[in-house]
Amino acid sequence: LGLTVQLGHLAYQKCPVPVYASSLFIVIHMNGVHSIHVTFCGCSNAPHHCVQLLCQCWFLSMVLQPKSCAMFEVLHQYQLLSLSSKISIHHFYDMLECLTDTTGLVPVPVWWQYESN
């Protein structure tokens, strides 16, 4: 079915001038790595796309034309795990991939491939 997230407006408000992200957007969340559709607010007084993402507590991987982000919650969780158990970011991301699909049948979106395009 696909999920589309509208940024820049209150919940359940539709933007009259939506600006669609150029491709699928990769979101790293506490329950896995997800690929979703994102529309930014295109109103005349709308803040920059980066600001719209940060207002939703989504930390961008790139400032210019972002295509992926990590939720603030997942960054906080990694910080706590890193300080208490010295877990590496690689092992933490492996855990998130397992949360996304433990069977290995569905490919997990790879965020760095989206950023290089």
VMD Tcl script that builds the backbone (N, CA, C; Angstrom):
set m [mol new atoms 351]
animate dup $m
set s [atomselect $m all]
$s set {name element resname resid chain x y z} {
  {N N LEU 1 A 0.814 -1.196 0.000}
  {CA C LEU 1 A 0.000 0.000 0.000}
  {C C LEU 1 A 0.851 1.251 0.000}
  {N N GLY 2 A 1.922 1.257 0.769}
  {CA C GLY 2 A 2.816 2.408 0.792}
  {C C GLY 2 A 2.368 3.471 1.771}
  {N N LEU 3 A 3.327 4.060 2.419}
  {CA C LEU 3 A 3.059 5.119 3.389}
  {C C LEU 3 A 3.601 6.421 2.833}
  {N N THR 4 A 2.815 7.476 2.909}
  {CA C THR 4 A 3.270 8.812 2.534}
  {C C THR 4 A 3.152 9.706 3.751}
  {N N VAL 5 A 4.236 10.366 4.096}
  {CA C VAL 5 A 4.265 11.266 5.240}
  {C C VAL 5 A 4.305 12.697 4.723}
  {N N GLN 6 A 3.342 13.510 5.157}
  {CA C GLN 6 A 3.282 14.915 4.789}
  {C C GLN 6 A 3.957 15.730 5.877}
  {N N LEU 7 A 4.972 16.496 5.504}
  {CA C LEU 7 A 5.696 17.334 6.463}
  {C C LEU 7 A 5.261 18.788 6.322}
  {N N GLY 8 A 5.476 19.555 7.377}
  {CA C GLY 8 A 5.243 20.991 7.321}
  {C C GLY 8 A 3.862 21.449 7.738}
  {N N HIS 9 A 2.952 20.543 8.026}
  {CA C HIS 9 A 1.598 20.903 8.456}
  {C C HIS 9 A 1.235 20.083 9.680}
  {N N LEU 10 A 0.188 20.495 10.357}
  {CA C LEU 10 A -0.302 19.744 11.501}
  {C C LEU 10 A -0.861 18.404 11.037}
  {N N ALA 11 A -1.013 17.495 11.969}
  {CA C ALA 11 A -1.553 16.175 11.632}
  {C C ALA 11 A -2.926 16.315 10.990}
  {N N TYR 12 A -3.187 15.514 9.999}
  {CA C TYR 12 A -4.449 15.464 9.274}
  {C C TYR 12 A -4.733 16.713 8.458}
  {N N GLN 13 A -3.739 17.559 8.261}
  {CA C GLN 13 A -3.897 18.698 7.366}
  {C C GLN 13 A -3.156 18.388 6.077}
  {N N LYS 14 A -3.801 18.640 4.971}
  {CA C LYS 14 A -3.186 18.382 3.679}
  {C C LYS 14 A -2.615 19.680 3.131}
  {N N CYS 15 A -1.403 19.597 2.599}
  {CA C CYS 15 A -0.761 20.781 2.027}
  {C C CYS 15 A -1.379 21.084 0.662}
  {N N PRO 16 A -1.723 22.342 0.404}
  {CA C PRO 16 A -2.285 22.673 -0.908}
  {C C PRO 16 A -1.236 22.629 -2.031}
  {N N VAL 17 A 0.058 22.735 -1.665}
  {CA C VAL 17 A 1.133 22.730 -2.659}
  {C C VAL 17 A 2.212 21.727 -2.235}
  {N N PRO 18 A 1.924 20.427 -2.277}
  {CA C PRO 18 A 2.925 19.465 -1.817}
  {C C PRO 18 A 4.091 19.341 -2.795}
  {N N VAL 19 A 5.277 19.144 -2.240}
  {CA C VAL 19 A 6.485 18.909 -3.034}
  {C C VAL 19 A 6.940 17.497 -2.710}
  {N N TYR 20 A 6.876 16.628 -3.698}
  {CA C TYR 20 A 7.218 15.228 -3.475}
  {C C TYR 20 A 8.730 15.036 -3.488}
  {N N ALA 21 A 9.218 14.203 -2.573}
  {CA C ALA 21 A 10.640 13.852 -2.576}
  {C C ALA 21 A 10.934 13.108 -3.874}
  {N N SER 22 A 12.155 13.257 -4.368}
  {CA C SER 22 A 12.496 12.718 -5.682}
  {C C SER 22 A 12.437 11.198 -5.760}
  {N N SER 23 A 12.626 10.527 -4.642}
  {CA C SER 23 A 12.612 9.063 -4.632}
  {C C SER 23 A 12.082 8.586 -3.290}
  {N N LEU 24 A 12.104 7.299 -3.095}
  {CA C LEU 24 A 11.716 6.765 -1.790}
  {C C LEU 24 A 12.656 7.287 -0.722}
  {N N PHE 25 A 12.130 7.517 0.433}
  {CA C PHE 25 A 12.880 8.079 1.546}
  {C C PHE 25 A 13.150 6.957 2.536}
  {N N ILE 26 A 14.387 6.803 2.954}
  {CA C ILE 26 A 14.767 5.766 3.901}
  {C C ILE 26 A 14.732 6.354 5.305}
  {N N VAL 27 A 13.976 5.720 6.191}
  {CA C VAL 27 A 13.853 6.165 7.581}
  {C C VAL 27 A 14.358 5.042 8.490}
  {N N ILE 28 A 15.340 5.375 9.317}
  {CA C ILE 28 A 15.859 4.424 10.293}
  {C C ILE 28 A 15.137 4.697 11.604}
  {N N HIS 29 A 14.338 3.711 12.023}
  {CA C HIS 29 A 13.498 3.852 13.210}
  {C C HIS 29 A 13.848 2.744 14.188}
  {N N MET 30 A 13.351 2.826 15.400}
  {CA C MET 30 A 13.644 1.814 16.419}
  {C C MET 30 A 13.112 0.432 16.049}
  {N N ASN 31 A 12.139 0.357 15.174}
  {CA C ASN 31 A 11.609 -0.950 14.791}
  {C C ASN 31 A 12.122 -1.422 13.434}
  {N N GLY 32 A 13.151 -0.758 12.893}
  {CA C GLY 32 A 13.758 -1.217 11.649}
  {C C GLY 32 A 14.059 -0.095 10.681}
  {N N VAL 33 A 14.396 -0.498 9.476}
  {CA C VAL 33 A 14.743 0.431 8.394}
  {C C VAL 33 A 13.609 0.380 7.385}
  {N N HIS 34 A 13.021 1.524 7.094}
  {CA C HIS 34 A 11.826 1.564 6.261}
  {C C HIS 34 A 12.024 2.501 5.084}
  {N N SER 35 A 11.364 2.169 3.992}
  {CA C SER 35 A 11.374 3.026 2.818}
  {C C SER 35 A 9.952 3.552 2.612}
  {N N ILE 36 A 9.805 4.875 2.635}
  {CA C ILE 36 A 8.489 5.498 2.568}
  {C C ILE 36 A 8.513 6.628 1.548}
  {N N HIS 37 A 7.337 7.150 1.249}
  {CA C HIS 37 A 7.212 8.339 0.409}
  {C C HIS 37 A 7.062 9.552 1.325}
  {N N VAL 38 A 7.714 10.646 0.963}
  {CA C VAL 38 A 7.657 11.871 1.763}
  {C C VAL 38 A 7.246 13.020 0.866}
  {N N THR 39 A 6.332 13.856 1.358}
  {CA C THR 39 A 5.997 15.101 0.671}
  {C C THR 39 A 6.303 16.249 1.621}
  {N N PHE 40 A 6.963 17.243 1.088}
  {CA C PHE 40 A 7.302 18.435 1.851}
  {C C PHE 40 A 6.253 19.506 1.585}
  {N N CYS 41 A 6.154 20.442 2.508}
  {CA C CYS 41 A 5.243 21.568 2.330}
  {C C CYS 41 A 5.847 22.521 1.303}
  {N N GLY 42 A 5.066 22.882 0.313}
  {CA C GLY 42 A 5.532 23.794 -0.722}
  {C C GLY 42 A 4.879 25.163 -0.641}
  {N N CYS 43 A 4.236 25.464 0.471}
  {CA C CYS 43 A 3.596 26.774 0.644}
  {C C CYS 43 A 4.646 27.881 0.599}
  {N N SER 44 A 4.208 29.092 0.339}
  {CA C SER 44 A 5.145 30.212 0.183}
  {C C SER 44 A 5.924 30.509 1.464}
  {N N ASN 45 A 5.331 30.277 2.618}
  {CA C ASN 45 A 6.012 30.556 3.889}
  {C C ASN 45 A 6.611 29.296 4.522}
  {N N ALA 46 A 6.725 28.218 3.759}
  {CA C ALA 46 A 7.224 26.948 4.298}
  {C C ALA 46 A 8.724 27.023 4.552}
  {N N PRO 47 A 9.187 26.434 5.640}
  {CA C PRO 47 A 10.627 26.388 5.891}
  {C C PRO 47 A 11.311 25.422 4.924}
  {N N HIS 48 A 12.630 25.469 4.913}
  {CA C HIS 48 A 13.428 24.595 4.060}
  {C C HIS 48 A 13.124 23.131 4.392}
  {N N HIS 49 A 13.333 22.245 3.437}
  {CA C HIS 49 A 13.053 20.818 3.638}
  {C C HIS 49 A 13.795 20.260 4.849}
  {N N CYS 50 A 15.031 20.694 5.046}
  {CA C CYS 50 A 15.805 20.211 6.202}
  {C C CYS 50 A 15.127 20.593 7.510}
  {N N VAL 51 A 14.616 21.804 7.585}
  {CA C VAL 51 A 13.946 22.272 8.798}
  {C C VAL 51 A 12.651 21.485 9.024}
  {N N GLN 52 A 11.931 21.184 7.947}
  {CA C GLN 52 A 10.704 20.406 8.083}
  {C C GLN 52 A 10.996 19.014 8.641}
  {N N LEU 53 A 12.099 18.411 8.202}
  {CA C LEU 53 A 12.471 17.094 8.721}
  {C C LEU 53 A 12.900 17.172 10.182}
  {N N LEU 54 A 13.692 18.172 10.520}
  {CA C LEU 54 A 14.153 18.321 11.904}
  {C C LEU 54 A 13.003 18.623 12.857}
  {N N CYS 55 A 11.995 19.337 12.384}
  {CA C CYS 55 A 10.815 19.610 13.224}
  {C C CYS 55 A 10.060 18.330 13.566}
  {N N GLN 56 A 10.186 17.296 12.746}
  {CA C GLN 56 A 9.567 16.000 13.015}
  {C C GLN 56 A 10.493 15.073 13.795}
  {N N CYS 57 A 11.649 15.607 14.229}
  {CA C CYS 57 A 12.666 14.824 14.951}
  {C C CYS 57 A 13.282 13.748 14.072}
  {N N TRP 58 A 13.492 14.099 12.815}
  {CA C TRP 58 A 14.177 13.228 11.868}
  {C C TRP 58 A 15.536 13.850 11.585}
  {N N PHE 59 A 16.613 13.141 11.899}
  {CA C PHE 59 A 17.979 13.646 11.702}
  {C C PHE 59 A 18.451 13.263 10.303}
  {N N LEU 60 A 18.788 14.256 9.504}
  {CA C LEU 60 A 19.154 14.043 8.107}
  {C C LEU 60 A 20.528 13.404 7.948}
  {N N SER 61 A 20.670 12.618 6.913}
  {CA C SER 61 A 21.997 12.086 6.600}
  {C C SER 61 A 22.757 13.051 5.698}
  {N N MET 62 A 22.043 13.879 4.946}
  {CA C MET 62 A 22.638 14.913 4.084}
  {C C MET 62 A 21.786 16.170 4.179}
  {N N VAL 63 A 22.414 17.320 4.022}
  {CA C VAL 63 A 21.660 18.574 4.097}
  {C C VAL 63 A 21.041 18.909 2.747}
  {N N LEU 64 A 21.801 18.745 1.672}
  {CA C LEU 64 A 21.283 19.038 0.340}
  {C C LEU 64 A 20.593 17.809 -0.222}
  {N N GLN 65 A 19.356 17.944 -0.613}
  {CA C GLN 65 A 18.534 16.876 -1.168}
  {C C GLN 65 A 18.582 15.602 -0.313}
  {N N PRO 66 A 18.093 15.665 0.902}
  {CA C PRO 66 A 18.128 14.477 1.772}
  {C C PRO 66 A 17.246 13.361 1.217}
  {N N LYS 67 A 17.750 12.136 1.332}
  {CA C LYS 67 A 17.008 10.962 0.883}
  {C C LYS 67 A 16.891 9.925 1.992}
  {N N SER 68 A 17.527 10.194 3.121}
  {CA C SER 68 A 17.425 9.278 4.252}
  {C C SER 68 A 17.627 10.040 5.550}
  {N N CYS 69 A 17.143 9.432 6.634}
  {CA C CYS 69 A 17.276 10.067 7.940}
  {C C CYS 69 A 17.160 9.011 9.024}
  {N N ALA 70 A 17.520 9.406 10.218}
  {CA C ALA 70 A 17.358 8.559 11.395}
  {C C ALA 70 A 16.499 9.328 12.395}
  {N N MET 71 A 15.571 8.630 13.014}
  {CA C MET 71 A 14.726 9.255 14.023}
  {C C MET 71 A 15.577 9.590 15.244}
  {N N PHE 72 A 15.229 10.657 15.940}
  {CA C PHE 72 A 15.972 11.039 17.139}
  {C C PHE 72 A 15.982 9.912 18.167}
  {N N GLU 73 A 14.866 9.140 18.248}
  {CA C GLU 73 A 14.784 8.057 19.229}
  {C C GLU 73 A 15.847 6.998 18.989}
  {N N VAL 74 A 16.090 6.666 17.718}
  {CA C VAL 74 A 17.076 5.635 17.414}
  {C C VAL 74 A 18.486 6.146 17.699}
  {N N LEU 75 A 18.730 7.433 17.485}
  {CA C LEU 75 A 20.037 8.004 17.807}
  {C C LEU 75 A 20.273 7.996 19.317}
  {N N HIS 76 A 19.233 8.317 20.071}
  {CA C HIS 76 A 19.345 8.305 21.533}
  {C C HIS 76 A 19.569 6.880 22.040}
  {N N GLN 77 A 18.847 5.927 21.457}
  {CA C GLN 77 A 19.019 4.524 21.854}
  {C C GLN 77 A 20.441 4.053 21.563}
  {N N TYR 78 A 20.979 4.416 20.392}
  {CA C TYR 78 A 22.355 4.019 20.075}
  {C C TYR 78 A 23.342 4.666 21.044}
  {N N GLN 79 A 23.122 5.929 21.377}
  {CA C GLN 79 A 24.017 6.615 22.308}
  {C C GLN 79 A 24.057 5.882 23.656}
  {N N LEU 80 A 22.886 5.525 24.177}
  {CA C LEU 80 A 22.836 4.820 25.462}
  {C C LEU 80 A 23.500 3.446 25.384}
  {N N LEU 81 A 23.237 2.711 24.316}
  {CA C LEU 81 A 23.854 1.392 24.159}
  {C C LEU 81 A 25.359 1.499 23.977}
  {N N SER 82 A 25.789 2.505 23.245}
  {CA C SER 82 A 27.214 2.695 23.003}
  {C C SER 82 A 27.949 3.039 24.294}
  {N N LEU 83 A 27.340 3.879 25.122}
  {CA C LEU 83 A 27.985 4.268 26.375}
  {C C LEU 83 A 27.996 3.133 27.396}
  {N N SER 84 A 26.928 2.336 27.423}
  {CA C SER 84 A 26.849 1.292 28.455}
  {C C SER 84 A 27.472 -0.033 28.028}
  {N N SER 85 A 27.360 -0.390 26.750}
  {CA C SER 85 A 27.850 -1.703 26.341}
  {C C SER 85 A 28.912 -1.650 25.247}
  {N N LYS 86 A 29.279 -0.442 24.812}
  {CA C LYS 86 A 30.319 -0.256 23.795}
  {C C LYS 86 A 29.961 -0.925 22.462}
  {N N ILE 87 A 28.679 -0.970 22.127}
  {CA C ILE 87 A 28.254 -1.569 20.867}
  {C C ILE 87 A 28.697 -0.672 19.705}
  {N N SER 88 A 29.130 -1.278 18.621}
  {CA C SER 88 A 29.548 -0.502 17.452}
  {C C SER 88 A 28.312 -0.123 16.632}
  {N N ILE 89 A 28.448 0.901 15.818}
  {CA C ILE 89 A 27.333 1.320 14.964}
  {C C ILE 89 A 26.995 0.223 13.961}
  {N N HIS 90 A 27.992 -0.531 13.539}
  {CA C HIS 90 A 27.757 -1.627 12.594}
  {C C HIS 90 A 26.855 -2.696 13.212}
  {N N HIS 91 A 27.148 -3.091 14.434}
  {CA C HIS 91 A 26.323 -4.097 15.098}
  {C C HIS 91 A 24.926 -3.564 15.418}
  {N N PHE 92 A 24.842 -2.291 15.746}
  {CA C PHE 92 A 23.535 -1.684 16.012}
  {C C PHE 92 A 22.684 -1.682 14.740}
  {N N TYR 93 A 23.292 -1.336 13.611}
  {CA C TYR 93 A 22.553 -1.330 12.343}
  {C C TYR 93 A 22.158 -2.749 11.939}
  {N N ASP 94 A 23.034 -3.729 12.208}
  {CA C ASP 94 A 22.680 -5.132 11.946}
  {C C ASP 94 A 21.442 -5.532 12.743}
  {N N MET 95 A 21.358 -5.072 13.992}
  {CA C MET 95 A 20.190 -5.354 14.820}
  {C C MET 95 A 18.935 -4.724 14.209}
  {N N LEU 96 A 19.057 -3.495 13.691}
  {CA C LEU 96 A 17.909 -2.840 13.063}
  {C C LEU 96 A 17.491 -3.567 11.791}
  {N N GLU 97 A 18.452 -4.090 11.041}
  {CA C GLU 97 A 18.117 -4.877 9.854}
  {C C GLU 97 A 17.360 -6.143 10.239}
  {N N CYS 98 A 17.773 -6.778 11.323}
  {CA C CYS 98 A 17.066 -7.980 11.793}
  {C C CYS 98 A 15.654 -7.644 12.253}
  {N N LEU 99 A 15.480 -6.488 12.870}
  {CA C LEU 99 A 14.136 -6.072 13.272}
  {C C LEU 99 A 13.250 -5.819 12.058}
  {N N THR 100 A 13.850 -5.339 10.972}
  {CA C THR 100 A 13.090 -5.055 9.761}
  {C C THR 100 A 12.577 -6.346 9.137}
  {N N ASP 101 A 13.466 -7.333 8.987}
  {CA C ASP 101 A 13.076 -8.618 8.401}
  {C C ASP 101 A 14.055 -9.682 8.866}
  {N N THR 102 A 13.617 -10.541 9.762}
  {CA C THR 102 A 14.510 -11.571 10.301}
  {C C THR 102 A 14.647 -12.773 9.376}
  {N N THR 103 A 13.758 -12.894 8.386}
  {CA C THR 103 A 13.826 -14.041 7.487}
  {C C THR 103 A 14.893 -13.887 6.416}
  {N N GLY 104 A 15.218 -12.650 6.068}
  {CA C GLY 104 A 16.175 -12.414 4.993}
  {C C GLY 104 A 15.555 -12.524 3.614}
  {N N LEU 105 A 14.237 -12.665 3.549}
  {CA C LEU 105 A 13.551 -12.801 2.266}
  {C C LEU 105 A 13.301 -11.454 1.592}
  {N N VAL 106 A 13.091 -10.434 2.388}
  {CA C VAL 106 A 12.825 -9.096 1.858}
  {C C VAL 106 A 14.085 -8.264 2.020}
  {N N PRO 107 A 14.602 -7.697 0.928}
  {CA C PRO 107 A 15.820 -6.893 1.066}
  {C C PRO 107 A 15.562 -5.626 1.886}
  {N N VAL 108 A 16.458 -5.350 2.800}
  {CA C VAL 108 A 16.363 -4.156 3.637}
  {C C VAL 108 A 16.907 -2.981 2.832}
  {N N PRO 109 A 16.209 -1.827 2.817}
  {CA C PRO 109 A 16.730 -0.672 2.086}
  {C C PRO 109 A 18.103 -0.267 2.604}
  {N N VAL 110 A 18.998 0.012 1.696}
  {CA C VAL 110 A 20.357 0.403 2.059}
  {C C VAL 110 A 20.459 1.912 1.876}
  {N N TRP 111 A 20.552 2.633 2.984}
  {CA C TRP 111 A 20.470 4.094 2.936}
  {C C TRP 111 A 21.627 4.730 2.194}
  {N N TRP 112 A 22.844 4.186 2.271}
  {CA C TRP 112 A 23.981 4.860 1.629}
  {C C TRP 112 A 23.937 4.722 0.121}
  {N N GLN 113 A 23.231 3.750 -0.442}
  {CA C GLN 113 A 23.080 3.662 -1.887}
  {C C GLN 113 A 22.157 4.757 -2.391}
  {N N TYR 114 A 21.177 5.148 -1.599}
  {CA C TYR 114 A 20.266 6.226 -1.990}
  {C C TYR 114 A 20.979 7.568 -1.966}
  {N N GLU 115 A 21.883 7.766 -1.035}
  {CA C GLU 115 A 22.566 9.053 -0.887}
  {C C GLU 115 A 23.581 9.301 -1.985}
  {N N SER 116 A 24.155 8.254 -2.571}
  {CA C SER 116 A 25.192 8.449 -3.578}
  {C C SER 116 A 24.618 8.820 -4.929}
  {N N ASN 117 A 23.291 8.626 -5.132}
  {CA C ASN 117 A 22.679 8.952 -6.426}
  {C C ASN 117 A 22.434 10.430 -6.570}
}
mol reanalyze $m
mol bondsrecalc $m
mol representation Tube
mol addrep $m
